[in-house]
């Protein structure tokens, strides 16, 4: 790491002198640099960023702008060297200005650019990549051993993803295997994990997650990886082994591991996955050390899953002991949702009133009223286009007439899954009580 930082500092120093010069003006020395040499500097900086040196991010922006100027001002003879053509294409696929590729291709009277590649990339960069997915895939296969091969494979995976996830994974695999330790591998691993999670390919998802955590845990894009990993664990915990989870988390420091376990516990509690929520909460509690806030969250998430069950009293006793100041607004709302469900678990069932026969005339009036678009059935499912207030959505219809409005929890929409899970269990209990009769 020390050597890498020294190399980066030397690179930054040299490029700053090159761009600014001794008089503070842009230097013509730039005109002597081959674009492919400048691209190597950009690649070095980008790879340094995804390995964890975020101080190089500003340098990345500077390099993109510098290379853009060089590509546009270079003599056409420069592009007789295929390395400089590759540099222009890789620049465009590495976050560069798409208009620069248009500019270069429009002035390519000598045919230095492969029109198939440049046209495919121009469509991709303009948002029309899915229209040329097959041809771009063929081009990526043809150029797989060239300098632009890993980049084309990454792009081909992106445009193939929606129609053929399995083919997209093959392109991503080729990209990461031919460009190890680079920003290309980082992007390919992260996207491969997303594909595998969506497609429920548990084995591959575990491998991708493990590879990412081992190599790019300190990338600025690692937050996306964390989101994917939490989702992966929550959705597929039944077929995952604890050692599979630990194999990925083992590359993280204590703080990061605890954070991931807390996030897993929260999502599992909302989804009603008791075993996972309990396991993740216990692990977070073990890793919390002396941090009271982390313990409070672990207790919150671990107890939530016990609310809509026969252990509701014990669960609520733990929840009510958690200090208010230890919770974020979102977690306070989550605890309020638990209180709402608990009240319904503990409420006494109300006997159903006997059904009275209705005169035919009143039945007709009732049917006419039902046909009136201005009248809404208060027990109907809320429409997606006209949602009810959150407090009304958070409670069963039967409870809305018995619980004072001041006691209703102001619940965030993301908590509806948790409340609905409790509601379904309550409905099942009510059905059993009705069958037993008075």
N, C-alpha and C positions, 0 to 999 in steps of 0.2 A: 504494500500500500504506500509506503514512504517513497519508493522508487517511482510509482505511478504519479504521485502528487508532484514530485520533483520534475518529471517529464512534462506534466501538464503546465507547471509554472514556466518552464523554459519555452513551451509552445506558446503560451499566452504572451510572454515577453516578446518573442520573436515576431508574432503576428501583429502585435500592437505597434512595434517599430515599423513593420512593413506597411501597415495601413495608414499610419499617421505621419511618420517621417520626422526628421529633426526640426523642420520648420513649422510643424503643426498642420501641414496641408497633405492632401492625398498624393501619394507618390506614384510615379510611373514604374517603380520597381515591380508593381503588381503585374505589369504587362509581360514580364519575363517568366512568370510562374505558369507552369502547365496546369490546366484545370484539374487533372487527375491527381497532381500532388496536393493541391488545396483540398480536394475531396478526402484524401487520406487524413488530413488534419481534422476535418469535420467528423469523419468516422471515429477517430480516436476520442474526440470530445464527447460524441454521443454515447460511445461505449463506456466512457468514464462516468457519465451521468447515471446510466442504468445500473452501474455497479455500486452506486451509492455516493459519489462525490457531487452533490447538488450545487456546489459552488461553480461548476462548469456550465450550468444551464445558461447563464448570461453569455458565456463564450459561444455556446451553440448558436444563439440568435445572431451574434456578430458574424460568425463564420458563414451562416446561411446568406446573410446580406452581402458579404464580401465575395463569395463564390458567384452569387447572382450577377454582380457587377462584372466579374471577370468573364463569365460565360457570354454575356451580352456584348462585351467590347472586344472579345478575342477575334483575331483575323480568321477568315474562313479556312485558311490553311491549317490552323490548329486542329481542326476536326478531321483532318486526314489521318490523324493518329487515332486508332480505335479506342485507346485508353481514355481519350478526352471525350469521345462520344459516349462511352460507358459512364464517365463522370457526370455528364449532363443528364443522362437517364436516371442514374442513382440519386443525383441531387433532387430530381423531380419526385422520386419515390420516397425521399427522406425528409419530407416536410418543406421542400423548396417551393418557389413561386411557380405555379402551373403555367402562367403566361410566358415564362421564359422558354419552356419547351416549345410552345406554339411559335414563339419568335424565332427560335433556332431552326425548327423544321421548315418554316416558311422561307427561310433564306438558304436552305440546303440545296443549292443548285448542282452540287457535285455528287449528290447521292451518298453522302457519308453515313446518314442515318438509315437504318432498316425501317422502311415505311410501315411494315406490319407492327413492329414494336412501338414505334412512336405514335401511330394512330390508335393502337389499343390503349396505350397509357393516357393519351389525351382524352379518350372517352372515359376511362376510369377516373381520371382526375376531375372530369366535369360532372361526375355523378351518374354516368351511364354504363358502369362496369358490368352490370348484370346482362346487358344486351350482347356483350362480346365475351361472356364467360368461357364458352367452349374454345374460341380462337385464342384467347389469352392463356388458357390452360395448355393448349398445344404449343404456343410460343414458349411458355415457361419450361415445358419438357424439352423443347429443342435447345434452349439456352441453359440448361440446368448445370452445365459444367463451366459456364462463362462467369466473368466477374459479376455480371448483373443477375446471375442465376438465383441466388437466395432472395433477392429483392422481388424478382418476378414471381417466384414461388409464393412469397408472402402475399403479394397482390392477387395472384390467381386463387389462393385460398380465400381471400376476402370476397371475391366476386362469385365463387362457387358455393359459398357457405349456405345460402338460402335454398338452393335446389338440391345440393348433394353434400351433406355434412361429412360423409365418409371420405369423399374425394378431397374436400377442403382439409381434412386432417392429414391426408397424404402430402398435400402441398406444404402444410405447416411443418410436418415432420422433416421434409426435405430442406426447408428453409433453415430450421434450427440446427440440423445436423451438419449442414455445409457452412454455417456461420456461427460456430460456438463462441460463447462469451461476448456476443455483440448485441446491439439493440435489436437486430433482426431476430436473434434467438429469444430475447426477452418478449418481444411482441408475439412471436409464434407460440411460445409456451403459454402465455396468458390467454391467447385466443383459442388455443387447443383445449385448455381447461374449460372455457365457456362452452365450446362445442360438445365436449364429452359430458358435461353436466346436463346440458339440454337434452342430449340424446340418451342419457342414462347409461353411459358406458363407464361403469364404476371403476373397473380395473385401470383403464387408461387415465381416467380423471385422477386417480391416486398417484399415478406415475408423473403426470404433468404437474400436479400440485407439489409433489416432493421435489421435482427438478427445479421448479420456480423458487421454492423456499431455499433450496441449497445454493442457488446462483444469484438470485436477483431480489433478495428480501429487502434491500435498501434502495430499490429503484423508486423514483417518484411516482411510478404507476403501481406500486405494490398495494395501494389501497383498493384498487380494482380487484387484484388477486385475493385480498382478504375478504371482500364481498362475495366473490365466487366460492371461496373455500367454505365460508360459513353456510352459504346456501347448499353446497354439496353435502356437508355433514348433516344438516337438518333434513334434507330431502332423502338421503340414502343411508341413514344411520342403521337401519335394520340389517343391511347387508355389509356394512363396514365393520372392521375389527378395530378395537381400541388401539392396537399397535399401528394400524394404518394411519390413524389420526396423529398419534404420537410421533410417527416417522416424519411427518411434515412439521409439526410444531417443535420437534426437537432441535431444529435449526434456529429457532427464535430465542431471544433473551426472555427473561422472566416476565418483564412488563408486557411484551408483545403476546406471549402465550396466555397470560391472564386476560388480556383484552379480547383475544379471540374466543377464549372459553366463555367470557361474559356475554359476548355477542351471540354465541351459539346458544347459551342458556336462555337469553331473552327471546330469540326467535323460536326456540323449541317450546318455551312456556306459552307464547302466543298461539302457536300451532297445536297446543295440547299434547305434546310429546313428553310424557312424564319422565320416562326413563332417561332420555337424553338431557332434559332440563336438569334433572337431579345430578346426573354424572358431571355435566359441565359446570354446574354451580359448585359442586364439591371440589372439582379441580381448581376452579378460580379461587375458592376459599383457601385451599392449600397454598396457592401461589401468592396470596395477598400479603403475607407477612404482617406488617404492622399498619397497613393502609386500611383505615376504618371504612373509607368510602367503597373500596372494592368488596369488603366483607358485606356491607349493606346491600350492594347490588346482587351479590351472590345469594344472600338470604331472600331478597325480593323475588328473583327469578326462580329459585328453588322451591319457594312456597306457593307461587302462583298456581302451579299445576295441581295443588291439593285443594284448591277452593271449590271446584264443582264436584267434590267427592264426599264420602262419608267423613273425611278428616278435615272438614271445613273449619271447625272450631280451632284446631291446632294450627292450621295454616294461617288463619286470620290473626291468631295471637302473635305469630312471628311477624306477620306483615305490619301490624300496628306498633310493634316495638322499634321499627326502623325509623331513625330520625328523619324528619321532613327535609332538613337541610342537606342530607346526604344524597338526595335524589334530584335528578334533573326534572324539568317540567314534563317531559315525555314519560318519565318513569313514575312521576306522581299521578299522571293520568292513568297509567297502567294499574297502579294500586287502587285508584278510584274505581276502575272497571272491575277489579277483583271484589271490591266491597259491594258493587251493584249485583254481581253474580251471587255472592254469598247471601245477600238478603233474600234472593229468590230461592236459594237452596233451603234456607231456614224458614221460609214463610209457610204457613199452614195451607194446605190445599183447600180451595173453595168448592163446595158441591155445585154441580151443574144444575141450573133451574130446570124444572120440568118443561117439556115442549108443549105449548098450547096450540090447538088447531086454529088456523087462520081462515076467516071467511074468504070466499072466492073473490069478492070485490076487493078486499084489502090485498089479496095476493096479486091481483091485476095491477093495483096502484103501486105495489112494491116493485113489480116488474117494470113498470113505467119509470119509476124513480131510478131503478138500476140503469135504465137506458139513458137517463139524463146525464150528459157529459159534465155538467157542473157539480154533480154530487159524487163524492169519492167514498169508497168503502174504507172505513177506518182500520179494518183488519187486513186489507189487501197488501200485497208485496209492494214496497215503495218503488216508483219508477226511477230508472237511471237518469232520466232527463230532468226530473223534478225531485231531487233527494230531500228526505225529511231532515230536520235538524239533527245534529249528531246525538243529542241527548235522547231523542225519540227512537233513533235507530239502535241505540245501545241496549234497549230493554225489550223483553217480550211484550206483546200487545196486552196480555192479561195483567201485566204489572203496571201499565201506564195509568190505570184507574185507581190503583191502590197505593202507589208510592208518591209522596208529595214531590212536586217538581223541584223544590229546593234541594232534595237529596239525590237527584239524578246526577250521575257523573258526566262531566263534559269530556267525552272520550274521543281521542284522535282516531280518524278513520282506520289507521293501520291496526287498531286494537279490536276491530270488529271480529276478526278471526277468533281471538281469545273469548270474546263474549258469546259469539255464536256457538263455539264449542261447548261452553257451559250451558247455553240455552238448549242445545239439542239433548243434552243429558237430562235437563229438567223436563223437557217435553216427554221424554220416554218415561220418566217417573210419573208424570201426570196421567199418561195413557194407562199405565198399570193401575193406578188408583181408581180411574174411571171404570176399568173392567171389574175391579173388586166390588164396586158399588158402595152404597152407604152402609 
